[in-house]
Amino acid sequence: MAWYGVRTVIEHPAKGGHLYEERVVLFDAVDEAAAFKLAEAEVADYCSYLEGAKPLGLCQLYVMDDEPVTSGTEVFSLMRTTHLKPSAYVKRFFKTGDELERD
């Protein structure tokens, strides 16, 4: 068994646009295929409790080291190549101004 961090994306009903939620959930699974199945089932269950929410079918898997999950454990990592400079990259993918963040 190994730990897997799986990122999923959900669309929620929104007036005048689209509202998307990205989640990273941990799963203890025998292999990647099992982790994907667990993630697909979990996101479907999660959406069933939220009126109008639907999973978008994206599951990005991150295989964690075999170390125990403790404070500071990396649970997801995604790397991408781009021509964007650092500030433009953050604005394009993370700080668009449309995020709903907790203070």
N, CA, C and O atoms as a GROMACS GRO file, in nm:
protein
  412
    1MET      N    1   0.084  -0.119   0.000
    1MET     CA    2   0.000   0.000   0.000
    1MET      C    3   0.089   0.125   0.000
    1MET      O    4   0.198   0.126   0.056
    2ALA      N    5   0.038   0.228  -0.064
    2ALA     CA    6   0.110   0.355  -0.069
    2ALA      C    7   0.007   0.468  -0.062
    2ALA      O    8  -0.111   0.448  -0.090
    3TRP      N    9   0.055   0.586  -0.026
    3TRP     CA   10  -0.030   0.704  -0.022
    3TRP      C   11  -0.026   0.774  -0.156
    3TRP      O   12   0.079   0.783  -0.221
    4TYR      N   13  -0.142   0.824  -0.197
    4TYR     CA   14  -0.155   0.899  -0.321
    4TYR      C   15  -0.233   1.027  -0.293
    4TYR      O   16  -0.338   1.023  -0.228
    5GLY      N   17  -0.183   1.139  -0.342
    5GLY     CA   18  -0.259   1.263  -0.341
    5GLY      C   19  -0.324   1.277  -0.477
    5GLY      O   20  -0.255   1.272  -0.579
    6VAL      N   21  -0.455   1.293  -0.480
    6VAL     CA   22  -0.526   1.303  -0.608
    6VAL      C   23  -0.601   1.435  -0.614
    6VAL      O   24  -0.682   1.467  -0.528
    7ARG      N   25  -0.572   1.511  -0.718
    7ARG     CA   26  -0.637   1.640  -0.741
    7ARG      C   27  -0.756   1.619  -0.834
    7ARG      O   28  -0.744   1.556  -0.939
    8THR      N   29  -0.872   1.672  -0.793
    8THR     CA   30  -0.992   1.666  -0.876
    8THR      C   31  -1.048   1.807  -0.890
    8THR      O   32  -1.017   1.896  -0.810
    9VAL      N   33  -1.130   1.827  -0.992
    9VAL     CA   34  -1.192   1.957  -1.016
    9VAL      C   35  -1.342   1.938  -1.027
    9VAL      O   36  -1.391   1.846  -1.092
   10ILE      N   37  -1.415   2.026  -0.961
   10ILE     CA   38  -1.560   2.019  -0.952
   10ILE      C   39  -1.619   2.151  -1.000
   10ILE      O   40  -1.566   2.258  -0.970
   11GLU      N   41  -1.728   2.143  -1.075
   11GLU     CA   42  -1.801   2.263  -1.114
   11GLU      C   43  -1.923   2.277  -1.024
   11GLU      O   44  -1.999   2.182  -1.005
   12HIS      N   45  -1.941   2.397  -0.970
   12HIS     CA   46  -2.057   2.430  -0.887
   12HIS      C   47  -2.146   2.527  -0.963
   12HIS      O   48  -2.097   2.604  -1.045
   13PRO      N   49  -2.276   2.524  -0.935
   13PRO     CA   50  -2.364   2.623  -0.998
   13PRO      C   51  -2.322   2.764  -0.955
   13PRO      O   52  -2.287   2.787  -0.839
   14ALA      N   53  -2.327   2.857  -1.049
   14ALA     CA   54  -2.292   2.996  -1.018
   14ALA      C   55  -2.373   3.088  -1.108
   14ALA      O   56  -2.395   3.058  -1.226
   15LYS      N   57  -2.416   3.198  -1.053
   15LYS     CA   58  -2.491   3.296  -1.132
   15LYS      C   59  -2.393   3.377  -1.216
   15LYS      O   60  -2.297   3.433  -1.164
   16GLY      N   61  -2.419   3.382  -1.345
   16GLY     CA   62  -2.340   3.466  -1.434
   16GLY      C   63  -2.202   3.414  -1.468
   16GLY      O   64  -2.118   3.491  -1.514
   17GLY      N   65  -2.175   3.287  -1.447
   17GLY     CA   66  -2.042   3.233  -1.479
   17GLY      C   67  -2.027   3.091  -1.432
   17GLY      O   68  -2.125   3.017  -1.419
   18HIS      N   69  -1.905   3.053  -1.407
   18HIS     CA   70  -1.873   2.919  -1.360
   18HIS      C   71  -1.793   2.929  -1.231
   18HIS      O   72  -1.712   3.020  -1.214
   19LEU      N   73  -1.818   2.836  -1.141
   19LEU     CA   74  -1.743   2.828  -1.016
   19LEU      C   75  -1.679   2.690  -1.010
   19LEU      O   76  -1.748   2.589  -1.013
   20TYR      N   77  -1.547   2.687  -1.002
   20TYR     CA   78  -1.474   2.560  -0.999
   20TYR      C   79  -1.402   2.545  -0.866
   20TYR      O   80  -1.349   2.641  -0.810
   21GLU      N   81  -1.401   2.424  -0.818
   21GLU     CA   82  -1.330   2.389  -0.694
   21GLU      C   83  -1.225   2.285  -0.727
   21GLU      O   84  -1.253   2.184  -0.792
   22GLU      N   85  -1.104   2.310  -0.682
   22GLU     CA   86  -0.995   2.212  -0.694
   22GLU      C   87  -0.972   2.153  -0.556
   22GLU      O   88  -0.962   2.226  -0.457
   23ARG      N   89  -0.963   2.019  -0.550
   23ARG     CA   90  -0.941   1.952  -0.422
   23ARG      C   91  -0.825   1.854  -0.438
   23ARG      O   92  -0.806   1.796  -0.544
   24VAL      N   93  -0.749   1.837  -0.332
   24VAL     CA   94  -0.648   1.732  -0.324
   24VAL      C   95  -0.684   1.646  -0.204
   24VAL      O   96  -0.692   1.693  -0.091
   25VAL      N   97  -0.707   1.517  -0.232
   25VAL     CA   98  -0.751   1.423  -0.128
   25VAL      C   99  -0.649   1.308  -0.123
   25VAL      O  100  -0.598   1.265  -0.226
   26LEU      N  101  -0.622   1.261  -0.003
   26LEU     CA  102  -0.527   1.150   0.015
   26LEU      C  103  -0.597   1.016   0.015
   26LEU      O  104  -0.706   1.001   0.070
   27PHE      N  105  -0.532   0.919  -0.049
   27PHE     CA  106  -0.583   0.782  -0.052
   27PHE      C  107  -0.470   0.685  -0.025
   27PHE      O  108  -0.358   0.703  -0.074
   28ASP      N  109  -0.499   0.584   0.053
   28ASP     CA  110  -0.407   0.474   0.078
   28ASP      C  111  -0.453   0.360  -0.013
   28ASP      O  112  -0.559   0.302   0.010
   29ALA      N  113  -0.374   0.328  -0.114
   29ALA     CA  114  -0.418   0.231  -0.215
   29ALA      C  115  -0.304   0.137  -0.254
   29ALA      O  116  -0.187   0.166  -0.231
   30VAL      N  117  -0.341   0.024  -0.313
   30VAL     CA  118  -0.242  -0.077  -0.352
   30VAL      C  119  -0.163  -0.035  -0.476
   30VAL      O  120  -0.048  -0.075  -0.493
   31ASP      N  121  -0.225   0.047  -0.564
   31ASP     CA  122  -0.155   0.093  -0.684
   31ASP      C  123  -0.227   0.216  -0.739
   31ASP      O  124  -0.329   0.259  -0.686
   32GLU      N  125  -0.173   0.272  -0.849
   32GLU     CA  126  -0.231   0.392  -0.908
   32GLU      C  127  -0.374   0.371  -0.956
   32GLU      O  128  -0.459   0.457  -0.937
   33ALA      N  129  -0.400   0.258  -1.019
   33ALA     CA  130  -0.535   0.230  -1.070
   33ALA      C  131  -0.636   0.230  -0.955
   33ALA      O  132  -0.745   0.285  -0.968
   34ALA      N  133  -0.599   0.170  -0.844
   34ALA     CA  134  -0.688   0.168  -0.727
   34ALA      C  135  -0.708   0.308  -0.671
   34ALA      O  136  -0.818   0.342  -0.629
   35ALA      N  137  -0.601   0.388  -0.669
   35ALA     CA  138  -0.613   0.527  -0.621
   35ALA      C  139  -0.707   0.608  -0.708
   35ALA      O  140  -0.786   0.686  -0.658
   36PHE      N  141  -0.698   0.590  -0.841
   36PHE     CA  142  -0.789   0.659  -0.932
   36PHE      C  143  -0.934   0.618  -0.905
   36PHE      O  144  -1.022   0.704  -0.902
   37LYS      N  145  -0.958   0.490  -0.887
   37LYS     CA  146  -1.095   0.443  -0.861
   37LYS      C  147  -1.148   0.500  -0.730
   37LYS      O  148  -1.264   0.542  -0.722
   38LEU      N  149  -1.064   0.503  -0.627
   38LEU     CA  150  -1.104   0.560  -0.499
   38LEU      C  151  -1.136   0.709  -0.515
   38LEU      O  152  -1.234   0.758  -0.458
   39ALA      N  153  -1.054   0.780  -0.591
   39ALA     CA  154  -1.073   0.924  -0.611
   39ALA      C  155  -1.202   0.951  -0.688
   39ALA      O  156  -1.278   1.042  -0.653
   40GLU      N  157  -1.226   0.873  -0.791
   40GLU     CA  158  -1.348   0.892  -0.870
   40GLU      C  159  -1.473   0.867  -0.785
   40GLU      O  160  -1.572   0.940  -0.795
   41ALA      N  161  -1.468   0.765  -0.701
   41ALA     CA  162  -1.582   0.735  -0.613
   41ALA      C  163  -1.598   0.846  -0.509
   41ALA      O  164  -1.710   0.887  -0.480
   42GLU      N  165  -1.488   0.893  -0.452
   42GLU     CA  166  -1.494   0.994  -0.348
   42GLU      C  167  -1.549   1.126  -0.403
   42GLU      O  168  -1.633   1.189  -0.339
   43VAL      N  169  -1.504   1.168  -0.521
   43VAL     CA  170  -1.550   1.296  -0.575
   43VAL      C  171  -1.697   1.286  -0.616
   43VAL      O  172  -1.771   1.385  -0.602
   44ALA      N  173  -1.741   1.172  -0.663
   44ALA     CA  174  -1.883   1.154  -0.695
   44ALA      C  175  -1.967   1.162  -0.567
   44ALA      O  176  -2.072   1.226  -0.566
   45ASP      N  177  -1.919   1.098  -0.461
   45ASP     CA  178  -1.990   1.103  -0.333
   45ASP      C  179  -1.993   1.245  -0.278
   45ASP      O  180  -2.097   1.292  -0.232
   46TYR      N  181  -1.880   1.315  -0.284
   46TYR     CA  182  -1.871   1.453  -0.238
   46TYR      C  183  -1.973   1.540  -0.311
   46TYR      O  184  -2.045   1.618  -0.248
   47CYS      N  185  -1.980   1.526  -0.442
   47CYS     CA  186  -2.073   1.607  -0.523
   47CYS      C  187  -2.218   1.573  -0.495
   47CYS      O  188  -2.305   1.658  -0.510
   48SER      N  189  -2.245   1.451  -0.454
   48SER     CA  190  -2.384   1.411  -0.427
   48SER      C  191  -2.443   1.488  -0.310
   48SER      O  192  -2.566   1.496  -0.298
   49TYR      N  193  -2.359   1.545  -0.225
   49TYR     CA  194  -2.405   1.623  -0.111
   49TYR      C  195  -2.418   1.771  -0.142
   49TYR      O  196  -2.465   1.848  -0.059
   50LEU      N  197  -2.375   1.812  -0.261
   50LEU     CA  198  -2.375   1.953  -0.299
   50LEU      C  199  -2.468   1.974  -0.418
   50LEU      O  200  -2.444   1.920  -0.525
   51GLU      N  201  -2.571   2.050  -0.400
   51GLU     CA  202  -2.672   2.068  -0.503
   51GLU      C  203  -2.610   2.125  -0.632
   51GLU      O  204  -2.553   2.233  -0.633
   52GLY      N  205  -2.625   2.050  -0.739
   52GLY     CA  206  -2.581   2.094  -0.871
   52GLY      C  207  -2.433   2.078  -0.899
   52GLY      O  208  -2.389   2.108  -1.010
   53ALA      N  209  -2.355   2.031  -0.802
   53ALA     CA  210  -2.210   2.014  -0.824
   53ALA      C  211  -2.185   1.891  -0.909
   53ALA      O  212  -2.255   1.790  -0.897
   54LYS      N  213  -2.084   1.901  -0.996
   54LYS     CA  214  -2.050   1.784  -1.077
   54LYS      C  215  -1.899   1.777  -1.098
   54LYS      O  216  -1.835   1.879  -1.124
   55PRO      N  217  -1.844   1.657  -1.088
   55PRO     CA  218  -1.701   1.640  -1.113
   55PRO      C  219  -1.674   1.657  -1.263
   55PRO      O  220  -1.756   1.619  -1.346
   56LEU      N  221  -1.558   1.712  -1.296
   56LEU     CA  222  -1.524   1.737  -1.436
   56LEU      C  223  -1.443   1.624  -1.498
   56LEU      O  224  -1.401   1.634  -1.613
   57GLY      N  225  -1.422   1.515  -1.423
   57GLY     CA  226  -1.352   1.399  -1.480
   57GLY      C  227  -1.202   1.412  -1.481
   57GLY      O  228  -1.133   1.331  -1.544
   58LEU      N  229  -1.149   1.511  -1.412
   58LEU     CA  230  -1.003   1.527  -1.404
   58LEU      C  231  -0.953   1.469  -1.273
   58LEU      O  232  -0.997   1.511  -1.166
   59CYS      N  233  -0.863   1.374  -1.282
   59CYS     CA  234  -0.795   1.320  -1.165
   59CYS      C  235  -0.646   1.322  -1.195
   59CYS      O  236  -0.598   1.251  -1.283
   60GLN      N  237  -0.573   1.404  -1.122
   60GLN     CA  238  -0.428   1.410  -1.136
   60GLN      C  239  -0.368   1.346  -1.012
   60GLN      O  240  -0.394   1.389  -0.900
   61LEU      N  241  -0.288   1.244  -1.034
   61LEU     CA  242  -0.238   1.162  -0.925
   61LEU      C  243  -0.093   1.195  -0.892
   61LEU      O  244  -0.011   1.218  -0.981
   62TYR      N  245  -0.064   1.199  -0.764
   62TYR     CA  246   0.072   1.220  -0.715
   62TYR      C  247   0.106   1.106  -0.621
   62TYR      O  248   0.041   1.088  -0.518
   63VAL      N  249   0.207   1.028  -0.655
   63VAL     CA  250   0.250   0.916  -0.572
   63VAL      C  251   0.342   0.970  -0.463
   63VAL      O  252   0.445   1.031  -0.492
   64MET      N  253   0.304   0.948  -0.340
   64MET     CA  254   0.384   0.997  -0.228
   64MET      C  255   0.488   0.893  -0.190
   64MET      O  256   0.475   0.774  -0.220
   65ASP      N  257   0.592   0.940  -0.124
   65ASP     CA  258   0.693   0.847  -0.073
   65ASP      C  259   0.628   0.752   0.026
   65ASP      O  260   0.518   0.778   0.074
   66ASP      N  261   0.694   0.645   0.056
   66ASP     CA  262   0.642   0.547   0.150
   66ASP      C  263   0.656   0.590   0.295
   66ASP      O  264   0.631   0.511   0.387
   67GLU      N  265   0.695   0.714   0.316
   67GLU     CA  266   0.708   0.766   0.452
   67GLU      C  267   0.569   0.790   0.512
   67GLU      O  268   0.472   0.808   0.438
   68PRO      N  269   0.559   0.791   0.644
   68PRO     CA  270   0.430   0.819   0.707
   68PRO      C  271   0.385   0.963   0.676
   68PRO      O  272   0.467   1.052   0.656
   69VAL      N  273   0.254   0.983   0.673
   69VAL     CA  274   0.199   1.116   0.651
   69VAL      C  275   0.205   1.189   0.785
   69VAL      O  276   0.143   1.148   0.883
   70THR      N  277   0.280   1.299   0.786
   70THR     CA  278   0.296   1.380   0.907
   70THR      C  279   0.290   1.526   0.867
   70THR      O  280   0.277   1.559   0.749
   71SER      N  281   0.300   1.614   0.963
   71SER     CA  282   0.302   1.757   0.936
   71SER      C  283   0.416   1.789   0.840
   71SER      O  284   0.530   1.750   0.863
   72GLY      N  285   0.385   1.860   0.734
   72GLY     CA  286   0.486   1.897   0.636
   72GLY      C  287   0.503   1.799   0.521
   72GLY      O  288   0.586   1.823   0.433
   73THR      N  289   0.428   1.690   0.520
   73THR     CA  290   0.437   1.592   0.412
   73THR      C  291   0.380   1.651   0.283
   73THR      O  292   0.270   1.706   0.283
   74GLU      N  293   0.454   1.640   0.176
   74GLU     CA  294   0.405   1.684   0.046
   74GLU      C  295   0.298   1.587  -0.001
   74GLU      O  296   0.322   1.466  -0.008
   75VAL      N  297   0.180   1.640  -0.035
   75VAL     CA  298   0.070   1.553  -0.076
   75VAL      C  299   0.034   1.568  -0.223
   75VAL      O  300  -0.040   1.486  -0.278
   76PHE      N  301   0.086   1.671  -0.288
   76PHE     CA  302   0.061   1.689  -0.431
   76PHE      C  303   0.166   1.780  -0.488
   76PHE      O  304   0.210   1.875  -0.423
   77SER      N  305   0.207   1.752  -0.610
   77SER     CA  306   0.302   1.836  -0.681
   77SER      C  307   0.272   1.826  -0.830
   77SER      O  308   0.248   1.717  -0.882
   78LEU      N  309   0.273   1.938  -0.896
   78LEU     CA  310   0.251   1.944  -1.041
   78LEU      C  311   0.353   2.039  -1.098
   78LEU      O  312   0.366   2.153  -1.052
   79MET      N  313   0.425   1.995  -1.198
   79MET     CA  314   0.524   2.082  -1.264
   79MET      C  315   0.480   2.104  -1.408
   79MET      O  316   0.428   2.012  -1.473
   80ARG      N  317   0.500   2.225  -1.458
   80ARG     CA  318   0.469   2.252  -1.599
   80ARG      C  319   0.574   2.347  -1.656
   80ARG      O  320   0.627   2.433  -1.586
   81THR      N  321   0.602   2.329  -1.782
   81THR     CA  322   0.693   2.420  -1.851
   81THR      C  323   0.609   2.531  -1.914
   81THR      O  324   0.496   2.509  -1.956
   82THR      N  325   0.667   2.650  -1.919
   82THR     CA  326   0.596   2.765  -1.974
   82THR      C  327   0.696   2.873  -2.013
   82THR      O  328   0.809   2.875  -1.965
   83HIS      N  329   0.652   2.961  -2.098
   83HIS     CA  330   0.733   3.077  -2.136
   83HIS      C  331   0.708   3.194  -2.041
   83HIS      O  332   0.777   3.296  -2.050
   84LEU      N  333   0.611   3.181  -1.952
   84LEU     CA  334   0.574   3.289  -1.861
   84LEU      C  335   0.681   3.316  -1.756
   84LEU      O  336   0.744   3.223  -1.706
   85LYS      N  337   0.701   3.442  -1.724
   85LYS     CA  338   0.789   3.481  -1.614
   85LYS      C  339   0.715   3.459  -1.483
   85LYS      O  340   0.592   3.446  -1.483
   86PRO      N  341   0.787   3.454  -1.368
   86PRO     CA  342   0.723   3.418  -1.241
   86PRO      C  343   0.595   3.494  -1.207
   86PRO      O  344   0.494   3.430  -1.174
   87SER      N  345   0.594   3.625  -1.214
   87SER     CA  346   0.474   3.699  -1.174
   87SER      C  347   0.358   3.672  -1.270
   87SER      O  348   0.244   3.663  -1.227
   88ALA      N  349   0.386   3.660  -1.399
   88ALA     CA  350   0.283   3.630  -1.497
   88ALA      C  351   0.229   3.488  -1.478
   88ALA      O  352   0.110   3.464  -1.495
   89TYR      N  353   0.317   3.396  -1.442
   89TYR     CA  354   0.276   3.258  -1.417
   89TYR      C  355   0.178   3.251  -1.300
   89TYR      O  356   0.072   3.188  -1.310
   90VAL      N  357   0.212   3.316  -1.189
   90VAL     CA  358   0.126   3.315  -1.071
   90VAL      C  359  -0.008   3.380  -1.104
   90VAL      O  360  -0.113   3.329  -1.064
   91LYS      N  361  -0.005   3.493  -1.176
   91LYS     CA  362  -0.130   3.561  -1.211
   91LYS      C  363  -0.215   3.475  -1.305
   91LYS      O  364  -0.337   3.473  -1.291
   92ARG      N  365  -0.154   3.407  -1.396
   92ARG     CA  366  -0.227   3.325  -1.495
   92ARG      C  367  -0.294   3.203  -1.432
   92ARG      O  368  -0.408   3.171  -1.465
   93PHE      N  369  -0.223   3.135  -1.341
   93PHE     CA  370  -0.272   3.008  -1.289
   93PHE      C  371  -0.324   3.012  -1.145
   93PHE      O  372  -0.400   2.924  -1.105
   94PHE      N  373  -0.284   3.113  -1.066
   94PHE     CA  374  -0.317   3.108  -0.924
   94PHE      C  375  -0.380   3.233  -0.866
   94PHE      O  376  -0.466   3.223  -0.779
   95LYS      N  377  -0.342   3.347  -0.911
   95LYS     CA  378  -0.394   3.472  -0.858
   95LYS      C  379  -0.461   3.552  -0.968
   95LYS      O  380  -0.416   3.660  -1.005
   96THR      N  381  -0.569   3.496  -1.020
   96THR     CA  382  -0.640   3.561  -1.130
   96THR      C  383  -0.728   3.675  -1.083
   96THR      O  384  -0.769   3.758  -1.164
   97GLY      N  385  -0.757   3.679  -0.953
   97GLY     CA  386  -0.849   3.777  -0.898
   97GLY      C  387  -0.990   3.723  -0.883
   97GLY      O  388  -1.077   3.790  -0.827
   98ASP      N  389  -1.014   3.602  -0.933
   98ASP     CA  390  -1.147   3.542  -0.926
   98ASP      C  391  -1.156   3.433  -0.819
   98ASP      O  392  -1.259   3.366  -0.809
   99GLU      N  393  -1.052   3.414  -0.741
   99GLU     CA  394  -1.051   3.309  -0.639
   99GLU      C  395  -1.141   3.346  -0.522
   99GLU      O  396  -1.153   3.463  -0.485
  100LEU      N  397  -1.202   3.245  -0.463
  100LEU     CA  398  -1.277   3.263  -0.339
  100LEU      C  399  -1.193   3.199  -0.229
  100LEU      O  400  -1.196   3.077  -0.211
  101GLU      N  401  -1.119   3.282  -0.157
  101GLU     CA  402  -1.026   3.231  -0.056
  101GLU      C  403  -1.072   3.272   0.082
  101GLU      O  404  -1.136   3.375   0.100
  102ARG      N  405  -1.039   3.189   0.177
  102ARG     CA  406  -1.068   3.221   0.318
  102ARG      C  407  -0.962   3.316   0.368
  102ARG      O  408  -0.844   3.304   0.334
  103ASP      N  409  -1.004   3.410   0.452
  103ASP     CA  410  -0.909   3.503   0.513
  103ASP      C  411  -0.847   3.444   0.636
  103ASP      O  412  -0.764   3.508   0.700
   0.00000   0.00000   0.00000
